[in-house]
């Protein structure tokens, strides 16, 4: 909430809000419904056309490749297939701004997306973290890819097929989300068909927990393996909403799992790759003590120390607030007063610095000349900010208080 | 914040949600883009997307945050060029937009001189009443960075407005 009631900008924004309010002309909820209905109608027409093409193309391909007029053989080996935008059914929700349409075809032994999305699924226990308190194990009666109770929502986002036991029939893998309020968990689960069009849960492959912050992808790997993409997604919706984070700061990797006969086992170790664009910078500062000079001015200096506690080298800048009217004497390379920051009796000394390697420390000393004593009407501080395109997720050590003292 | 139970108890229907939030969201996007029709377009599109999945959106802890994020994403994405909703809105827009007043122009003009990131966090702070944490979540930046942008943006905006006062 805005907590600066005396802030003159609050009044400026309030005035803006009041003036602009009269100009906003909502289309209205009814017209919004009408628009959505129109879009659905148009989409259904398009999907019907696409469905016809999707049915026609495999049959044609089967004839061309196998010479079999019936199309592909029902005993053909499982193939890797990404969730397609084919077939029919209601679009289902996979996250903000995204919909997909479940396929009605699957490789031999596999469960079609459409069948899986409307099946009652037993889910493995969710990791003992925030969401798990509310996320259940089922059976969850999914309908069109999702299910919602009073306060928990589940949805399936992505299906892959792999023949993990080498019997020539594919097992089905799904990425499943559970959301309680705005807290989201996900896991990858293996399924197989059971009697009476039911679905049997084979078991968990991988679940979001601890440092494994999000599960972003699912695909079949080589030799009957299944692969899961994980990422250190930094925002609450994690990979349920890939658009909500700067992808440059997201480190991804694919993990490979095989079937041991009783469980899915990760092959190799998790690499924990280093993100080349992110690190942890730490800033400290000495006090700025300004002593009276023979010419009546006050002079002194402060030293800013930036330490890179991470591994990646990134460039940065420091912003140090001093009183408007103070002068920077003999500015170090890359440092200058930034007139665009002047306001409220203060101005920033901005120092732009080249990349600082992991583990390294850099110091810069700022000499200040003050023509008079200033009554500070602000709280001086200094902070370090990565340059555009770089990130410092740990902000607890990016800002340091700054003491400015005058001595006669 | 409205939790799921509260939302259900007060009957969070789409009509009420639309009526309560269309205007404030549009004002926020207007402050950001400086273009009122464009702001209305993206907010309308965000509400259309909310309606198609209303069951889930309405159950969120903060449905307004969902719509706000979609609208901001649209405002900063290629979508505006496509303007899929523009024709719809033009068709239904019945009143001409009056000429802007001088005060509104002053703030919009001053905001337009700021870097986009500073402009965005100022608007989310002052017009959407969001905390630093909430802004950080929405823009996908660390809280420290958001604080720095707010600090910088405040100082720069105050200076711009003071300059404009001096010139007038």
Interface residues (C-beta under 8 A of the other chain):
Chain A: X1 X2 X7 X8 X9 X10 X12 X13 X15 X16 X17 X19 X20 X21 X23 X24 X25 X26 X27 X28 X29 X31 X32 X33 X35 X36 X39 X40 X91 X93 X96 X97 X99 X146 X148 X150 X151 X153 X181 X182 X234 X235 X236 X243 X244 X245 X246 X249 X319 X340 X341 X342 X343 X344 X346 X348 X383 X385 X386 X391 X392 X393 X394 X395 X396 X398 X399
Chain B: X3 X4 X5 X8 X14 X15 X18 X19 X22 X23 X24 X26 X27 X30 X31 X36 X40 X44 X47 X48 X49 X51 X52 X53 X55 X56 X59 X60 X61 X62 X65 X66 X69 X70 X73 X85 X88 X89 X92 X93 X94 X95 X97 X98 X100 X101 X103 X104 X106 X107 X108 X122 X125 X126 X127 X129 X131 X137 X138 X140 X141 X142 X143 X144 X145 X147 X148 X151 X152 X154 X155 X156 X157 X158 X159 X161 X162
